[in-house]
Amino acid sequence: MEPFSAYQRRLLAFLGVATFFEGYDMFALAQVLPNLRETLHVSRAGAGWMLAAINAGTVIAYLLVRLADRIGRRRVLSITIVGYALSSLASAFAPNAWVFTALQCLARVFLIGEWAVAMVIAAEEYPAARRGTVLGVLQACSSLGGIVCAGVVPLLLRTPFGWRAVFAVGSVPLAIMAVARRGLRETRRFEARDATSVAQVGGMIDTLRSPSRVRILQLAAIWFLTYVCTQNAVTFWKEFAVAERGFSDAAVGGAITVAALASMPLVFLAGRLLDAVGRRRGGAVIYATLVCGVFGAYSLHGRAALTAALALAVFGSSAFFAVLNAYSTELFPTERRAAAFAWSNNLLGRIGYVLSPPVVGFAAERAGWGAAVRSTTVFPLLALVLLLLWMPETRGRELEDTAGA
């Protein structure tokens, strides 16, 4: 197998740093939520609505991602990196829950825009035989961000700045990426578009009217169903562990750190699994692990059992991205790849991502966190059924062959 070029190795490192902070940010909010609720006087149900408002930024990110088909992948990625760093830093100085929510919503716009464009770049710049592996590695970098976050949050919470220090750290990539992005090139496939392809890049509705419409809606349904479970699996685990299993902040931090560390080798292998056995078979393994992990993490007793189940839940909540990122980039033509990804993931799929936290929070007020989150595991099971019914096998095929498959 031909080794990566020097530029491909540098690009992988660059995109890895970018996705690292996606994982850091997701784990940060999950770990500081109880402390933040106490400081800003937010109820359990209010926390669900806060998360919904913050997560609305992942839908708004559609507007940024689709620009990548117009002005280029490189330029949009640069904008999102700087925007996220500044928004995260500003969140650390939020005086109340309303301002914090608004700033974190803006941060999510840039963060998810950065993540989506990074996946498009990876799909277009790496060989077909190793595309799944690269996408898996990038998602593993996101998990690594979660591990670092889990390790440092308990320490940061003990500083005079408390939870605010956690978000100040999120501004670190600004200086790093501002320098590193100078060596980033536009993707070869984007530059190779002909005049006809460029003319086909229409407005927001044009993509949904294109021949890609059916695939967009199919993927949107799978993203939606999956997010209903994964968005809550890690976010509310600290609430569950503290309220229903009597864990301390330190115990939760330790469990999340161990779970994240244990899941890391599996997350790194997820992409290789997709390249080895295919997207469909690999997806079945990953989704089954996700369901078992989340159900166990909100059902079992004892630190060891809960931590083991949480490790499977963390793996599944990270690894499923490799499956759906592959399909969301492989099944569309270059001139519509970013817009189609944004439609299926950001604009439609993430409705489940946005609406499920307040629903789960409402249910938790009455039935407890365990029962509320456990019930969401039915949704990824449905997602897996749809994946096996609708998605073709794309392993080892060039993008030009899989677009429109």
C-alpha positions in Angstrom: 0.0 0.0 0.0 1.4 3.4 -1.0 2.5 5.5 2.0 1.0 8.9 2.6 2.9 11.9 1.1 4.6 14.4 3.3 1.7 16.8 2.8 -0.9 14.2 3.6 0.9 13.4 6.8 0.9 17.1 7.7 -2.7 17.5 6.7 -3.7 14.6 8.9 -2.0 16.2 11.9 -3.6 19.6 11.2 -7.1 18.1 10.9 -6.5 16.0 13.9 -5.8 19.1 16.0 -9.0 20.7 14.6 -11.2 17.7 15.6 -9.4 17.3 18.9 -11.2 20.4 20.2 -14.6 19.1 19.0 -14.2 16.3 21.5 -12.8 18.6 24.2 -15.8 21.0 23.9 -18.4 18.2 24.0 -16.9 16.6 27.1 -16.4 20.0 28.7 -20.0 20.9 28.8 -21.0 17.4 30.0 -18.5 17.6 32.9 -19.2 21.1 34.1 -23.0 21.0 33.7 -23.8 20.4 37.4 -21.3 23.1 38.6 -22.6 25.5 35.9 -26.2 24.8 36.9 -25.4 25.7 40.5 -23.4 28.9 39.7 -25.9 30.2 37.2 -29.0 28.9 39.0 -30.3 26.6 36.3 -32.7 23.7 37.0 -32.5 20.2 35.5 -35.2 21.0 33.0 -33.6 24.4 32.3 -30.3 22.6 31.6 -32.1 20.6 28.9 -33.4 23.7 27.3 -29.9 25.4 27.6 -28.4 22.4 25.8 -31.1 22.6 23.1 -30.3 26.3 22.5 -26.6 25.7 22.5 -27.0 22.7 20.1 -29.0 24.9 17.8 -25.6 26.2 16.7 -24.9 22.8 15.1 -27.9 23.3 12.8 -27.0 26.9 12.0 -23.5 25.6 11.1 -25.2 24.5 7.8 -24.7 28.0 6.5 -20.9 27.8 7.0 -20.5 24.3 5.7 -22.3 24.8 2.5 -20.0 27.8 1.7 -17.2 25.3 1.3 -18.7 24.4 -2.1 -18.6 28.0 -3.1 -15.4 29.6 -1.7 -13.4 26.5 -1.0 -12.7 24.0 1.9 -9.5 25.8 3.0 -11.0 29.2 3.5 -14.1 28.0 5.4 -11.9 25.8 7.7 -9.7 28.8 8.5 -12.8 30.9 9.4 -14.3 28.3 11.7 -11.0 27.7 13.6 -10.6 31.3 14.5 -14.4 31.8 15.2 -14.5 28.8 17.6 -11.5 29.9 19.6 -12.8 33.4 20.1 -16.3 32.2 21.1 -14.9 29.7 23.6 -12.8 32.3 25.2 -15.7 34.7 25.5 -17.8 32.0 27.1 -15.5 31.9 30.0 -16.5 35.5 30.9 -20.3 35.0 30.5 -22.1 36.8 33.4 -25.3 34.8 33.3 -26.9 31.7 31.7 -28.4 33.7 28.8 -25.1 35.1 27.7 -23.3 31.8 28.2 -25.9 30.0 26.1 -25.7 32.5 23.3 -21.9 32.4 23.2 -21.8 28.6 23.3 -24.4 28.4 20.5 -22.0 30.6 18.4 -19.1 28.4 19.4 -21.0 25.3 18.2 -21.7 27.0 14.8 -17.9 27.3 14.2 -17.0 24.1 15.9 -19.3 21.9 13.9 -18.6 23.8 10.8 -14.9 23.1 11.4 -15.6 19.4 12.0 -17.8 18.9 8.9 -15.4 20.7 6.5 -12.4 18.7 8.0 -14.3 15.5 7.1 -14.9 16.7 3.5 -11.2 17.6 3.1 -10.2 14.2 4.5 -12.5 12.3 2.1 -11.2 14.2 -0.9 -7.5 14.1 -0.2 -6.8 10.5 0.9 -6.8 7.3 -1.2 -10.0 5.2 -1.3 -8.4 2.1 0.3 -7.6 4.1 3.5 -10.3 6.7 3.5 -12.2 4.9 6.3 -9.0 4.6 8.4 -8.3 8.4 8.0 -11.9 9.3 9.0 -11.6 7.0 12.0 -8.3 8.5 13.1 -9.8 12.0 13.0 -12.7 10.8 15.1 -10.2 9.2 17.5 -8.6 12.6 17.8 -11.9 14.0 18.9 -12.1 11.2 21.6 -8.5 12.2 22.6 -9.9 15.7 23.2 -12.5 14.2 25.5 -9.8 12.3 27.4 -7.7 15.4 27.9 -10.8 17.3 29.0 -11.8 14.6 31.4 -8.4 14.7 33.0 -8.0 18.4 33.3 -11.6 19.4 34.2 -11.4 18.2 37.9 -8.2 20.2 38.3 -9.7 23.3 36.6 -12.8 23.1 38.7 -10.7 23.5 41.8 -9.1 26.7 40.6 -10.6 30.1 41.6 -12.1 30.4 38.1 -14.0 27.1 38.4 -15.9 26.0 35.2 -14.9 29.2 33.5 -11.3 28.0 33.2 -12.5 25.0 31.2 -13.7 27.2 28.4 -10.8 29.5 28.5 -8.6 26.6 27.7 -10.7 26.1 24.5 -9.1 29.2 23.0 -5.7 27.6 22.9 -6.0 26.4 19.2 -6.2 30.0 18.0 -2.5 30.6 18.2 -1.5 27.1 17.0 -3.9 26.9 14.1 -3.4 30.5 12.9 0.2 29.5 12.1 -0.3 26.0 10.9 -3.1 26.8 8.4 -0.6 28.7 6.2 0.5 25.4 4.8 -3.0 24.1 4.1 -3.9 23.7 0.5 -7.2 23.6 -1.3 -8.3 20.0 -2.1 -7.3 18.6 -5.5 -10.9 17.6 -6.3 -12.3 21.1 -5.5 -9.7 22.7 -7.7 -10.3 20.2 -10.5 -14.0 21.1 -10.9 -14.9 22.2 -14.4 -17.1 25.2 -15.3 -20.2 23.0 -15.6 -19.7 21.7 -12.0 -19.2 25.2 -10.6 -22.4 26.4 -12.3 -24.3 23.6 -10.6 -23.6 25.0 -7.1 -26.9 26.7 -6.6 -28.8 28.0 -3.5 -29.9 26.2 -0.4 -33.0 24.5 -2.0 -31.2 23.6 -5.2 -29.2 20.8 -3.4 -32.4 19.3 -2.1 -33.9 19.4 -5.6 -30.9 17.7 -7.1 -30.6 13.9 -7.8 -28.9 13.6 -4.4 -32.2 14.4 -2.6 -33.1 10.8 -1.7 -29.7 10.0 -0.3 -29.7 13.3 1.7 -33.1 12.4 3.3 -32.0 8.8 4.0 -28.8 9.9 5.7 -30.7 12.6 7.6 -33.0 10.0 9.1 -30.1 7.9 10.2 -28.2 10.8 11.7 -31.4 12.0 13.5 -32.1 8.6 15.1 -28.5 8.1 16.1 -28.1 11.6 17.7 -31.2 11.1 19.9 -29.2 8.6 21.8 -25.6 9.7 21.5 -26.2 13.3 22.3 -27.4 12.3 25.7 -25.3 9.3 26.4 -22.2 11.2 27.7 -23.7 14.6 28.4 -26.0 13.4 31.2 -23.8 10.6 32.6 -22.4 12.8 35.3 -25.8 13.8 36.4 -26.9 10.1 36.6 -23.7 9.0 38.4 -23.9 11.7 41.0 -27.7 11.7 41.6 -28.5 8.0 41.3 -25.2 6.2 42.1 -23.7 8.6 44.6 -20.5 9.4 42.7 -18.4 12.4 43.7 -17.0 14.9 41.1 -13.6 13.2 41.4 -15.1 9.8 41.0 -17.0 10.8 37.9 -13.9 12.4 36.4 -11.9 9.3 37.1 -14.5 7.0 35.6 -14.8 9.2 32.4 -11.0 9.3 32.1 -10.7 5.5 32.4 -13.6 5.0 30.0 -12.2 7.4 27.4 -8.7 5.9 27.7 -10.1 2.3 27.4 -12.2 3.3 24.3 -9.3 5.0 22.5 -7.7 1.9 20.9 -11.1 0.8 19.7 -11.9 4.2 18.2 -8.6 4.3 16.4 -9.4 0.8 15.0 -13.0 1.8 13.9 -11.8 3.3 10.6 -9.7 0.3 9.9 -12.6 -2.0 10.6 -14.6 -0.1 7.9 -11.8 -0.5 5.4 -11.4 -4.2 6.3 -14.9 -5.5 6.4 -16.9 -2.7 4.8 -19.1 0.1 5.9 -22.2 -2.1 6.4 -20.7 -4.8 8.5 -18.5 -2.4 10.4 -21.5 -0.2 11.1 -23.4 -3.1 12.5 -20.7 -3.9 15.0 -20.3 -0.3 16.0 -24.0 0.4 16.5 -24.5 -2.9 18.5 -21.7 -1.8 20.8 -23.2 1.7 21.2 -26.6 0.3 22.2 -25.2 -2.2 24.7 -22.8 0.4 26.2 -25.4 3.2 26.7 -28.0 0.8 28.2 -25.4 -0.6 30.6 -23.9 2.8 31.5 -27.4 3.9 32.8 -28.5 0.5 34.3 -25.6 -1.1 36.1 -24.3 -0.7 39.7 -20.7 -0.5 40.9 -17.9 1.7 39.6 -16.2 -1.1 37.7 -19.3 -2.2 35.8 -20.5 1.3 35.1 -17.0 2.4 33.9 -16.8 -0.6 31.6 -20.2 0.1 30.1 -19.4 3.8 29.8 -16.2 2.8 27.8 -18.4 1.0 25.3 -20.8 4.0 25.2 -18.0 6.4 24.6 -16.6 4.2 21.8 -20.0 3.8 20.1 -20.8 7.6 20.5 -17.5 8.4 18.7 -17.1 5.5 16.3 -20.5 5.8 14.7 -19.3 9.1 13.2 -16.7 7.2 11.1 -19.5 5.2 9.6 -21.8 8.1 8.8 -19.0 10.5 7.9 -17.9 8.0 5.3 -21.4 7.7 3.7 -22.0 11.5 4.0 -18.9 12.3 2.0 -18.7 9.3 -0.4 -22.2 9.4 -1.8 -22.3 12.9 -3.3 -20.5 14.7 -6.1 -17.7 17.2 -5.4 -19.7 20.2 -6.4 -22.4 19.4 -3.8 -20.4 17.3 -1.3 -20.3 20.0 1.5 -23.8 21.2 1.0 -25.2 17.6 1.0 -23.2 16.8 4.1 -24.6 19.9 5.7 -28.2 19.1 4.7 -28.1 15.5 6.0 -26.1 16.2 9.1 -26.5 19.9 10.2 -29.8 21.0 8.9 -31.9 17.8 9.3 -30.0 15.2 11.2 -29.1 17.4 14.1 -32.8 18.2 14.8 -32.5 15.0 17.0 -29.3 16.4 18.5 -31.0 19.7 19.4 -34.4 18.5 20.6 -33.5 15.3 22.5 -31.7 16.9 25.5 -34.8 18.9 26.7 -37.0 15.9 26.2 -34.6 13.7 28.2 -34.3 16.4 30.8 -38.1 16.6 31.1 -38.3 12.8 31.4 -35.5 12.8 34.0 -37.5 15.1 36.2 -40.1 12.4 36.5 -38.4 9.1 36.0 -34.7 9.8 36.7 -31.7 10.0 34.5 -31.2 6.3 34.2 -34.7 5.5 32.8 -34.7 8.6 30.6 -31.4 7.9 28.8 -31.9 4.1 28.7 -35.1 4.6 26.6 -33.1 6.4 23.9 -31.2 3.2 22.9 -34.2 2.1 20.7 -33.3 4.9 18.3 -29.8 3.7 17.1 -31.3 0.3 16.7 -33.8 1.8 14.2 -30.9 3.7 12.6 -29.0 0.5 12.1 -32.0 -1.1 10.4 -32.3 1.8 8.0 -28.5 1.8 7.3 -28.6 -1.9 6.3 -31.7 -1.3 4.2 -30.6 1.8 2.4 -26.9 2.3 2.3 -24.7 0.6 -0.4 -21.2 -0.8 0.2 -18.6 1.9 -0.7 -15.4 0.3 0.7 -12.4 0.9 -1.5 -14.2 2.8 -4.2 -13.2 6.2 -5.5 -15.4 9.2 -4.8 -16.2 9.6 -8.5 -17.6 6.0 -8.5 -19.6 6.2 -5.3 -21.2 9.7 -6.0 -24.8 9.0 -6.8 -24.5 5.2 -5.9 
